[in-house]
Amino acid sequence: MYGMQEIPEYSDPEVIRRISGQGISPQLQEYFRRCIDFHGYAAPGMLIGVFMVDYALEVLGKAPTDKIFVTSETHKCLPDPPQVIMHATAGNHRLRILPIGKFALSMTPFTSEENARGIRIYLDREKLGRYPAAALWYDNSPGFKGSMKRQVIDEILAAGRDILSVECIRMKVSRKQKWRSARCLKCGEPVPEDLMEQGLCAGCGSMAYYEKYACD
């Protein structure tokens, strides 16, 4: 009995056990295990992201190893499943994160044409209304209580794809451009010329985020 104390969240092993009890395919269970390990814990948004990636691949008729470009419309939790499952990362230019604030992923398979056709899969707030705790959590509502954390996980695992919607999209393809190097007038470090700001690199200009000091 926890009495007036807050009911604790599920541990990661407990979440894995609950996933196994949902009749989820072995492959999808493995996606969940890998993503939980990568993310560091079984965050609700990350769990939804696993369902989203699995669903999107099925709709596209693609395998996780296929070359697919992903745009995440939020930096919170959602970028991790595409990285783990599809190996789409910022480093290999197959993952882009836009700070729009929507829980959505766009996926477009590689094409040599000017426009890429694909899908946008998103958490549908209307459908989420059937799951009260998850809806309060998603809305960041004052009505959401810490004691609901387990219920949120249970509702997400029970809902699966039921809270997702898909739409067809077309995106203009941005090809890799050749670039020239230039040196910052302040720090002297080289950067691509098109990223310079009146002779300064962004690190010495608009994106400066640290100050130097003498190391001991």
Summary of the structure (lengths in Angstrom):
residues: 216
radius of gyration: 21.1
end to end distance: 52.5
largest distance: 65.7
contacts: 580
relative contact order: 0.12
helix: 37%
strand: 19%
